[in-house]
């Protein structure tokens, strides 16, 4: 079901496609490697890389829009993400300056996208890992929804796993893909199985759609598919995940209910309440994260050319959205 060759490239710090493209500059950074494994064939809403500043002092996760996407919408959603709270939230900390090609960055820590994790592990994840993942993400969505926000981008590729817990990225991917009222079915970068049916037809993203998408993520982690047959789901997850995937938005659970069903504590303020400890990830995944960390530390960054007299160093933009 999953292949591991591309996962090895992504983990080892080599961009599938050649070292030259992996070293090209983007804003103040040089790309080290692609984060996502193309062999998993799971759509990713944006192009993601591990990158380093020209002086070698700062390593980041760098995201760029897909060719043909509206860079303004991409940056608007990245800018809005900086208000996100919650234990697994991964808000942007810097964005492209005026006149630059679109990009945003997050602080780097060793992480693997959920599809790559399944490839490295060799199949669906253990029940303990899936339950801890779901409880942590539900806890985060409870906070996000409490802020009056909709994540509108939950999908397998949006979930990054680290030894310290998951991170939820790709905020606003559904809104950035197409405006409300426009069909989003089949658009590049959107994973069909985790796109709520009402949003696929152009409906406005809302909290109930986030719960559908989270159910698809849990189904994927437990079976390798976002839309498995009910009998393929582990018995302990079958009822609650099926409710998340209901075509009727009103039948989907609230985040707190999902976290409770998975054994999480939504009143807690950190991941320690929902993660079972350092061993929450399978051994092969922990080893792959260590391999990635070592490869990134060893990667060389080209010397930065002297900037032109009229140039400037991009700085993070100020929040502008209400």
HELIX and SHEET records of a PDB file:
HELIX    1   1 UNK A    5  UNK A   12  1                                   8    
HELIX    2   2 UNK A   19  UNK A   22  1                                   4    
HELIX    3   3 UNK A   38  UNK A   40  5                                   3    
HELIX    4   4 UNK A   71  UNK A   80  1                                  10    
HELIX    5   5 UNK A   81  UNK A   83  5                                   3    
HELIX    6   6 UNK A  114  UNK A  121  1                                   8    
HELIX    7   7 UNK A  127  UNK A  146  1                                  20    
HELIX    8   8 UNK A  156  UNK A  158  5                                   3    
HELIX    9   9 UNK A  173  UNK A  177  1                                   5    
HELIX   10  10 UNK A  192  UNK A  194  5                                   3    
HELIX   11  11 UNK A  197  UNK A  200  1                                   4    
HELIX   12  12 UNK A  207  UNK A  223  1                                  17    
HELIX   13  13 UNK A  230  UNK A  232  5                                   3    
HELIX   14  14 UNK A  235  UNK A  244  1                                  10    
HELIX   15  15 UNK A  249  UNK A  251  5                                   3    
HELIX   16  16 UNK A  255  UNK A  261  1                                   7    
HELIX   17  17 UNK A  271  UNK A  273  5                                   3    
HELIX   18  18 UNK A  278  UNK A  280  5                                   3    
HELIX   19  19 UNK A  283  UNK A  298  1                                  16    
SHEET    1   A 6 UNK A  25  UNK A  26  0                                        
SHEET    2   A 6 UNK A  29  UNK A  34 -1                                        
SHEET    3   A 6 UNK A  47  UNK A  53 -1                                        
SHEET    4   A 6 UNK A  59  UNK A  64 -1                                        
SHEET    5   A 6 UNK A 104  UNK A 107 -1                                        
SHEET    6   A 6 UNK A  94  UNK A  95 -1                                        
SHEET    1   B 3 UNK A 112  UNK A 113  0                                        
SHEET    2   B 3 UNK A 159  UNK A 162 -1                                        
SHEET    3   B 3 UNK A 165  UNK A 168 -1                                        
END                                                                             
